[in-house]
Every structure is written in C-alpha cells, then in structure tokens.
Amino acid sequence: MLENLRATRISQGKTQTFMAKKLGYRSVSGYANIEMGRTKPSLEKAHQISKLLNKDVDELFFDQKLHVTSKEHTA
C-alpha cells in the first residue's frame, strides 16, 4: 500500500472518487488499485496525481526510508 499517497489524500479531504474522476478513470477502482499498490501508475499519471495533491512525485510514491548497505556486507 502506498501510505504516503493515501495519507496525503485523506489529510486534504479528497476522496478516491474525486481522484478517480479528476484522473479520468471510469471507476473508483482504477485509482484505488494505485493506492493499494495493485497497479503502478504511468509516469504521466503519477505527475497528475502529484499535481492534484500539491506534492512531489517522490513524496507520494517512494518510501523515504532508504537502506544503506555497507561495503563489509557486500564483499
């Protein structure tokens, strides 16, 4: 699940129905599947979503927790 995407949408008072309509989906499930991680949006769709939510694509679609691998563990 894309928690950042879902949390941002909810915090702004926007519904999945609103998002689906603005993005041109025929049904809510088109957008809901993105939020649930079942479908990956195209780059164009990701940009449209980020504009609707006034956030960077990175903030919405990429986990901020990066794992650093030390050289000792990769040798």
Summary of the structure (lengths in Angstrom):
residues: 75
radius of gyration: 14.8
end to end distance: 33.1
largest distance: 51.0
contacts: 171
relative contact order: 0.18
helix: 60%
strand: 0%
